[in-house]
């Protein structure tokens, strides 16, 4: 039998080496200087330049691996089949190493989406990295380490679904941060230091347990998009109007009973969503928000239409469904002539009894929902002047038809209608084809 060369690489060495490589994406990585040439280690390294996903799939039990040397740049697609392995990960260590393009010089580090099986990960160990600008760590259940604050170039940080109870304090030191997603966690409060993120432009705090916002929050003068839906906010700071760069504000599904008067200072606001709160009026200066294009007041406690709305002449979408209005019929007479750019109007379940003739002035309307107004009596001919109308919902209303129905159909208008109204129409137009689903 020929004598084995001391430099021959066994299959066992290959498997061990591959296991080491998996440590790069999910476990402690300890990289030292490369070994001298012509050693078994260097030979193994050469053999590992091509790695198959099928081998990676079988490495499912390791929880802590180290690599002595790796000189080959590894492409991201070599780690697509590691989900079974990921289930056992507890620790991810990104320290200075010789792997270019993946870790040391990476502009973006992602440990989510393709790596969602990292459900058990708890610890992230990092060393200062001057190049990384984007971190994505969704659904990892990890705690951010203190050294995170050294990543001074980070601009984008995605931390949704990590079950954070407290806001990770290292974040408040990331002065270059412009985009922060920390939604779908369990945050009950925010630190005062959050107001020091002066570069922040996008902030998503949706699906948390926030009850208040600190006054310092209103120092985020660069904030452009703010999402606070599905929290437990009962009020907003009086200084909220200092967020004068805001263009989109989402406050849906909270416990708000009013908006602060300072909201009227948000002159750049184009979209305001306060659906599913307990609001019964709007600040008197809301009509000054002349850039507002989308306003959603649905599922609140409005009994009368805030007439400040009539000054919002750039509105393209107005949703007011599920409010206990008492005089909406006459209030709409004054509103419709002022909001002629409307493309979407939702008045479902608003105690509407008639549609004023001024609706014909909404020449740009495409979507109209009048459903669940059981006392509403409507002649379809009222809608004929609305040439751009694509969809109208008339379920649970009383509809009277003349010759308008086939004309609306011919114009391409989709009509949702309930069986009661269908029966009434079919008495007048027996051959009418209606969508009754």
Secondary structure, DSSP 8 states (H G I E B T S, - for coil): -----TT---HHHHHHHHHHHHHHHHS---------SSSHHHHHHHHTTS--HHHHHT--S------S---S---GGGGTT-HHHHTT--EEEE-S-S-TTTTTT-SEEE-SGGGTT-TT--EEEE---SS--EEE-TT---B--GGGGG-TT--EEE-TTS--SS--GGGGG-TT--EEE--SS------GGGGG-TT--EEE--SS------GGGGG-TT--EEE--SS------GGGGG-TT--EEE--SS--S---GGGGG-TT--EEE--SS------GGGGG-TT--EEE--SS--SS--GGGGG-TT-SEEE--S---SSHHHHHHHHHTT-TT--EEE-TTS------GGGGG-TT--EEE-TT-TT-EEEGGGGTT-TT--EEE-TTSEEE-SSHHHHHHHTT-EEE--HHHHHHHHHH-TT---B--
